[in-house]
Amino acid sequence: MRIAYLDCFSGMSGDMFLGALVDAGVSAKLLEETVTALNVGARLEISRVNRSGISATKVDVYAHGEKDMPREEYWAQREQAEHAHGNHGGHHDHEHAHLEHHAPVQLLEHNYAAAPSKAHHHEHGHHEHSRGLSEIRKVIRQAAISETAKATAIAMFEALGAAEAKIHDSDIEKIHFHEVGAVDAIVDMVCAAVGAEALEVGEIVCSPLNVGGGMVQCAHGTFPVPAPATVELLRGAPVYSSGIQAELVTPTGAAIVKTVAKRFTPFPAMTVEKTGYGAGSRDFPGHANVVRLTIGNAQPDFADHTVQETITVLEANIDDLNPQVFGYVMDRLFEEGALDAFGLPVQMKKNRPGMLLTVLGRPQDASRLTHLIFTETTTLGVRQREERRQALARKWTTVTTRWGDVRMKVASMNGTVTNYAPEYEDCRRIASDHRVPLKQVMQEALRVFAEAGEER
């Protein structure tokens, strides 16, 4: 299978991804035609640059004649512009409140910001020049691009909107993007969707992301890197910081990765066909500020289509809990999203017999599951660790037996079915309703599935 590997050792942003696509062979004309099809008053400028000795492609978006810029440059120039216009604090506070009243969420990152030189001009009309998600969806749907690319681009915007809505406790449909910023983001995400489709790969895989460090100025104040929206978008993804004091992963970049990357892994076993480098706006001494896109054919051990993910393992030793309660706790854990839970008999201190409760869950569910263990059992401590696991690709299908439909869980590796089993609850219900042995129902479901063969 042909795959693409996105190496984010210097973070990820929309312009970096577009640069890597072009450098890896995606037609620059295709992206330019995509921008024209959007009809949002934007254009691309594509150039070759050098980042710490690495030659890379730089893609800049011009929206209404204004070039995007890193977030910190925007805020620095905005402060200079406000100072030049005599805005020394009080007026700025009034403007910020004015904007907050009319725009529930004012998204301002490096490619969301208006030109600083025009900040004073837009102080009182700024909120009138914004786009909501419904309008952005309409713009994308009207563009002359494939339906698949439209769906991907809309998914990126909705992921970004959902992240901001959660952070600000707002409704996603109330999220507004500044007019210039919306154009930049639309171009970045739609071109990313079109370019990713043009790669003609079966899968895009991503490395752990270097998020950077330090502090960053946002529309709502100063926050540690990564910014709040970026953290929310990267839930479940492996991240780290190499110590560079700058914002390396932007919300736009995080939204792109969240949508197009199927999984996260170190560099996979593959036969390299070509590589492209996309440059960021900044040039760090001794550090190549680029994202690398490598395309090639996956080796057999990588093409198994196993899902690699990080899970949280929770454990607790229990020696004074009513056994009836233990069964109840197991049921509650599954209701709260546990991937698996089981108990093992153990011999504890002072030779007391006890149970070792082990729970597997998603990292984002760990706090809720831990709270449940503490409230529903008698344990005084819960151990927690992160582990990596591989899982076969799986899907659900339905077979029709003489008594009714039974769902089948089907696992496959490299496109070949390796395991399948009838859903217990369906079989139990049928056995009870029709007064037939449970094992007979399960055998019938297996027989029907096996006989379906190629028809599946």
C-alpha positions in Angstrom: 0.0 0.0 0.0 1.2 3.5 -0.9 1.4 5.7 2.2 2.5 9.3 3.2 4.3 10.0 6.4 4.1 13.4 8.0 7.2 14.2 10.1 6.3 17.0 12.5 9.7 17.4 14.2 9.2 21.2 14.0 5.5 21.4 14.5 2.7 21.9 12.0 0.8 24.7 10.4 -1.4 25.1 7.4 1.2 26.8 5.2 3.9 24.2 6.1 1.6 21.4 5.1 0.8 23.1 1.7 4.5 23.7 1.1 5.3 20.0 1.8 2.5 18.9 -0.6 3.9 21.0 -3.4 7.5 20.0 -2.7 6.4 16.3 -2.7 4.9 16.7 -6.2 1.4 18.0 -5.8 0.7 20.4 -8.6 1.1 24.0 -7.6 -1.4 24.8 -10.4 -4.0 22.5 -8.7 -3.8 24.5 -5.5 -3.9 27.8 -7.3 -7.0 26.7 -9.2 -8.5 25.5 -5.9 -8.0 29.0 -4.5 -9.6 30.6 -7.6 -12.6 28.2 -7.3 -13.2 29.4 -3.7 -13.7 32.9 -4.9 -12.8 34.5 -1.5 -10.4 37.1 -2.7 -7.2 35.2 -2.0 -4.1 34.1 -3.9 -1.1 31.9 -3.2 2.6 32.9 -3.4 4.9 29.9 -3.7 8.7 30.3 -3.3 11.8 28.4 -2.4 13.5 29.2 0.9 16.2 27.8 3.1 15.6 26.8 6.7 18.9 26.0 8.5 20.4 24.4 5.4 17.3 22.6 4.2 15.8 23.8 0.9 12.0 23.9 1.2 8.9 25.2 -0.4 7.1 28.2 1.2 3.4 28.8 0.5 2.0 32.1 1.6 -1.6 33.0 1.5 -2.6 36.6 0.6 -6.2 37.4 1.6 -7.5 40.7 0.3 -3.9 41.7 -0.4 -2.8 41.0 3.2 -0.2 38.3 3.9 -0.5 35.9 6.9 2.1 36.1 9.6 3.2 34.3 12.8 1.0 35.1 15.7 3.7 36.8 17.7 4.5 39.1 14.8 0.9 40.1 14.4 0.5 41.1 18.1 3.9 42.9 18.1 2.9 45.0 15.0 -0.6 45.5 16.3 0.8 47.0 19.6 3.0 49.3 17.5 0.0 50.3 15.4 -2.2 51.0 18.4 0.7 53.0 20.0 1.0 55.1 16.9 -2.7 55.9 17.1 -2.5 56.8 20.7 -4.2 53.7 22.1 -2.4 53.1 25.4 -4.6 50.7 27.2 -8.0 52.2 28.0 -9.2 52.3 24.4 -7.9 48.8 23.7 -9.9 47.4 26.6 -13.0 49.1 25.3 -12.4 47.6 21.9 -11.8 44.1 23.2 -15.1 44.2 25.2 -16.9 45.6 22.1 -15.6 42.7 20.0 -16.5 40.1 22.7 -20.0 41.4 22.8 -20.6 40.9 19.1 -18.4 37.9 18.4 -18.6 35.1 20.9 -15.2 33.7 19.8 -12.8 35.9 17.9 -10.3 33.4 16.5 -6.9 35.1 16.0 -3.9 33.0 15.3 -1.1 33.6 12.7 -3.4 33.0 9.8 -6.6 34.5 11.4 -5.4 38.0 12.1 -6.1 41.2 10.2 -3.1 43.3 9.1 -1.8 45.2 12.1 -1.6 48.4 10.1 -5.4 48.2 9.7 -6.2 47.4 13.4 -7.3 51.0 14.2 -9.4 51.2 11.0 -11.4 48.1 12.0 -11.8 48.9 15.7 -15.5 49.5 15.6 -16.6 47.5 12.6 -14.4 44.5 13.1 -17.3 42.2 14.2 -19.2 43.0 11.0 -16.5 41.4 8.9 -16.6 37.8 10.2 -17.8 34.5 8.9 -19.7 31.8 10.8 -19.3 28.1 10.2 -22.6 27.9 8.2 -21.3 30.5 5.8 -17.9 28.8 5.6 -19.6 25.5 4.8 -21.5 27.2 2.0 -18.4 28.6 0.5 -16.7 25.2 0.5 -19.7 23.4 -0.9 -20.0 25.8 -3.8 -16.4 25.4 -4.8 -15.6 23.3 -7.9 -13.6 20.6 -6.1 -14.4 16.9 -5.4 -17.0 16.0 -2.8 -14.4 14.1 -0.8 -12.2 17.1 -0.5 -15.2 19.3 0.5 -16.1 16.8 3.2 -12.6 16.7 4.5 -12.2 20.5 4.5 -15.5 21.0 6.3 -14.5 18.3 8.9 -11.3 20.4 9.6 -13.3 23.6 10.2 -15.8 21.8 12.4 -13.0 20.3 14.4 -11.5 23.7 15.0 -14.9 25.2 15.7 -15.7 22.4 18.2 -12.4 23.0 20.0 -13.0 26.7 20.4 -16.6 26.2 21.4 -15.6 23.8 24.2 -12.9 26.2 25.4 -15.2 29.2 25.5 -18.3 27.2 26.6 -20.1 28.4 23.5 -22.2 26.8 20.7 -20.2 25.7 17.7 -22.6 27.6 15.4 -21.8 30.8 17.2 -18.1 30.5 16.4 -17.0 33.4 14.2 -13.8 33.9 12.2 -12.5 37.3 11.4 -13.1 38.0 7.7 -9.4 38.0 6.7 -8.6 35.1 9.0 -11.5 33.1 7.7 -10.2 33.5 4.2 -6.7 32.3 5.2 -8.1 29.4 7.1 -10.5 28.4 4.2 -7.6 28.5 1.8 -5.3 26.5 4.1 -7.8 23.8 4.9 -9.4 23.4 1.4 -6.0 23.3 -0.3 -4.9 20.8 2.3 -7.9 18.6 1.6 -7.4 18.8 -2.2 -3.7 18.3 -1.9 -4.0 15.3 0.4 -6.4 13.7 -2.0 -4.0 14.4 -4.9 -1.3 12.4 -3.2 -3.3 9.3 -4.1 -2.1 7.4 -1.0 -4.0 4.8 1.0 -3.1 6.4 4.3 -1.5 9.4 5.8 0.4 8.6 9.0 1.8 11.2 11.4 4.8 11.4 13.8 4.5 12.7 17.3 4.2 16.5 17.2 6.8 18.9 18.5 4.5 21.6 20.0 7.2 24.1 21.1 7.2 26.1 24.3 7.0 29.5 26.0 4.0 31.8 26.0 1.8 33.1 23.2 -0.5 36.1 22.9 -4.0 35.3 21.9 -7.1 37.4 21.4 -8.2 36.6 25.0 -4.8 37.0 26.7 -1.5 35.3 27.1 -1.4 31.5 27.3 1.3 28.8 27.5 2.2 26.9 24.3 0.5 24.9 22.9 -2.5 27.3 22.8 -5.9 26.1 24.3 -7.5 25.2 20.9 -4.4 23.3 19.8 -4.4 21.2 23.0 -8.0 20.4 22.5 -7.5 19.4 18.9 -4.6 17.2 19.7 -6.3 15.1 22.3 -5.2 11.5 21.8 -2.2 12.4 19.7 1.4 12.0 21.0 3.1 15.4 21.5 6.3 16.7 23.1 8.4 19.8 23.3 12.1 20.0 22.2 12.5 23.2 24.2 12.2 25.8 21.4 10.4 28.8 22.8 7.8 29.3 20.1 4.4 28.1 19.0 5.2 25.3 16.6 1.8 23.7 16.2 -1.0 26.1 15.3 -4.7 25.4 15.6 -5.0 25.2 11.8 -2.1 22.7 11.7 -3.7 20.7 14.5 -7.1 20.6 12.7 -5.4 19.4 9.5 -3.5 16.6 11.3 -6.6 15.6 13.3 -8.6 15.1 10.1 -6.2 13.6 7.6 -3.9 11.5 9.8 -5.2 8.0 10.4 -2.7 7.2 13.1 0.5 8.3 14.9 3.7 6.3 14.8 7.5 6.6 14.6 8.9 6.5 11.0 7.3 3.4 9.5 8.9 0.6 7.5 8.5 1.8 3.9 10.2 2.0 0.5 10.8 5.7 0.0 9.5 7.1 -3.3 9.9 10.9 -2.7 10.1 13.5 0.0 8.9 17.1 0.3 9.7 19.8 2.8 7.3 22.6 3.7 8.7 25.7 5.3 7.4 27.7 8.2 7.5 31.5 8.4 10.3 31.6 11.0 13.9 30.6 10.7 15.4 29.2 14.0 19.2 29.1 14.3 20.3 25.4 14.2 16.8 24.1 13.8 15.2 23.5 10.4 11.7 24.9 10.7 10.1 22.6 8.2 7.6 19.7 8.0 8.7 16.7 6.0 6.3 14.6 3.9 7.6 11.2 2.8 5.7 9.1 0.2 6.4 5.5 -0.5 5.2 1.9 -0.3 4.6 0.4 3.1 6.5 -2.8 3.9 4.4 -5.9 4.8 4.9 -5.5 8.5 3.5 -2.0 8.3 0.6 -2.8 6.0 -1.1 -5.0 8.5 -3.7 -2.3 9.1 -3.3 -2.7 12.8 -4.4 0.3 14.8 -1.7 1.7 17.1 -3.0 3.8 20.0 -2.1 5.0 23.5 -4.3 3.6 26.2 -4.5 4.2 30.0 -4.2 1.3 32.4 -5.8 1.7 35.8 -5.2 -0.8 38.6 -6.4 -1.1 42.2 -6.0 -3.9 44.8 -9.2 -4.6 46.7 -9.6 -7.0 49.6 -12.7 -5.8 51.5 -15.4 -5.3 48.9 -18.6 -7.3 48.7 -18.3 -9.6 45.6 -21.8 -8.5 44.5 -20.6 -4.9 44.4 -17.6 -5.9 42.4 -19.8 -7.1 39.6 -21.8 -3.9 39.7 -18.5 -1.9 39.4 -17.5 -3.8 36.3 -20.8 -3.0 34.6 -20.5 0.7 35.6 -17.0 0.9 34.2 -18.1 -0.3 30.8 -21.0 2.2 30.9 -18.5 5.0 31.4 -16.4 4.0 28.4 -13.9 1.5 29.6 -12.3 -0.4 26.7 -11.9 -3.5 29.0 -12.1 -4.4 32.7 -11.2 -7.6 34.5 -10.4 -8.9 38.0 -7.8 -11.4 39.0 -7.5 -13.1 42.4 -4.4 -12.1 44.3 -2.8 -12.8 47.7 -2.3 -9.5 49.5 -0.4 -8.5 52.6 -1.1 -10.4 55.8 -2.1 -13.3 53.5 -5.5 -11.7 52.8 -7.2 -12.9 49.6 -8.2 -10.0 47.3 -8.9 -9.0 43.8 -6.7 -7.0 41.4 -9.0 -4.7 39.3 -7.6 -3.7 36.0 -9.3 -1.2 33.7 -8.2 -0.2 30.1 -9.4 3.1 28.9 -8.8 6.0 26.6 -6.5 8.7 28.1 -9.3 11.3 28.0 -11.5 9.0 30.0 -8.9 8.2 32.7 -10.0 10.8 35.2 -13.7 9.8 35.0 -12.9 6.1 35.4 -10.6 6.7 38.3 -13.3 8.7 40.1 -15.7 5.9 39.6 -13.3 3.3 41.1 -12.8 5.5 44.1 -16.5 6.2 44.7 -17.8 2.6 44.0 -15.1 0.5 45.6 -13.2 0.5 48.9 -9.7 1.0 47.5 -7.5 3.8 48.8 -5.3 4.1 45.7 -5.4 3.7 41.9 -2.3 3.1 39.9 -2.1 4.6 36.4 0.2 4.2 33.5 0.2 4.8 29.7 0.8 1.9 27.3 0.8 1.5 23.5 -1.3 -1.2 22.0 -1.9 -2.6 18.5 -5.4 -3.7 17.5 -6.6 -5.4 14.3 -8.9 -3.4 12.1 -12.4 -4.3 12.9 -15.9 -3.7 11.7 -19.5 -4.7 12.3 -21.7 -6.6 9.8 -25.1 -8.3 10.2 -26.2 -11.8 9.3 -29.7 -13.0 9.1 -30.4 -16.3 10.9 -33.7 -18.2 10.8 -34.6 -16.5 14.1 -33.5 -12.9 13.3 -30.5 -10.6 12.7 -27.2 -11.1 14.6 -24.4 -8.6 14.5 -20.9 -10.0 13.7 -17.7 -8.4 14.9 -15.1 -9.0 12.1 -11.4 -8.4 12.5 -9.0 -8.3 9.5 -5.3 -7.9 8.8 -4.0 -6.7 5.5 -7.5 -6.9 4.1 -8.0 -10.5 5.0 -10.5 -11.6 7.6 -8.7 -13.3 10.5 -11.3 -13.5 13.3 -15.1 -13.1 13.5 -17.6 -13.7 16.3 -21.3 -13.2 16.8 -22.4 -10.5 19.2 -23.3 -12.2 22.5 -26.2 -9.9 23.5 -27.9 -10.5 20.1 -27.6 -14.2 20.4 -28.7 -14.2 24.1 -31.8 -12.2 23.2 -32.7 -14.5 20.3 -32.2 -17.6 22.4 -34.4 -16.2 25.1 -37.2 -15.0 22.8 -37.3 -18.2 20.7 -36.5 -20.7 23.5 -33.6 -22.3 21.6 -30.1 -23.1 23.0 -27.7 -20.2 23.0 -24.9 -22.3 21.5 -27.2 -23.2 18.6 -27.9 -19.6 17.8 -24.2 -18.8 17.9 -23.4 -21.7 15.6 -26.1 -20.7 13.2 -24.7 -17.1 13.0 -21.2 -18.4 12.4 -22.5 -20.8 9.6 -24.4 -18.0 7.8 -21.4 -15.7 7.9 -19.0 -18.3 6.6 -21.4 -19.3 3.8 -21.7 -15.7 2.7 -18.1 -15.9 1.7 -17.3 -13.6 -1.2 -20.7 -12.0 -1.1 -19.5 -9.9 1.9 
